[in-house]
């Protein structure tokens, strides 16, 4: 059995959520963690977690979606039933890296981290073109735990994050032919630090690249991880599922 530890299966992207979840279950996915990123998506993931037994929620504000940042909302709902993490939060300098933008993102990142620590919740971190600032922020806190969603940094940085106790999310990118860095990370980082995720609807694995992604594709990602590490796919399923259960309070 598998866990999809990061996806966005919400009505903005899917008009058949019941079918998507059913197909995931048939593919061996037992838990799906749907992550909010702005106020509207946070509200929806809370509703989905109430409606579907296999769905759990993470709430937070993405660094590029801070116009709707509502800290009071997070405080009010962080301990709702089936909210198992604060995320997706972090830093993203890909489209805008001016000083004011960076400061605003870092301030929101820290504020959400501090809320997670206050309530003993793990964080799910997005980091794009910002790996050193991300590391510097998380390193300034003790007892912080969580995952680096869709990890795309170097092997050297990966080792630093796992030394801090963080887990690394591995998604469909690992199946891409040109994903040498991600494959290097998967090969050299112990399986006990890896999580499986889809980031649906984005980043569908080969041979579905360019299509709408779905949690039912988790076994494809697991198969590639097993191939890279030269182990049985059942070991990938067992270990990564155990990792997810240890990090998130399912």
Helices and strands as residue ranges (DSSP letters): E 2-7, H 17-26, E 29-35, H 39-51, E 55-59, G 66-68, H 71-77, E 83-92, H 99-118, E 122-128, H 131-139, E 146-148, H 155-163, E 167-170, G 172-175, H 180-188, G 191-193, E 194-196, G 215-217, H 218-229, H 233-247
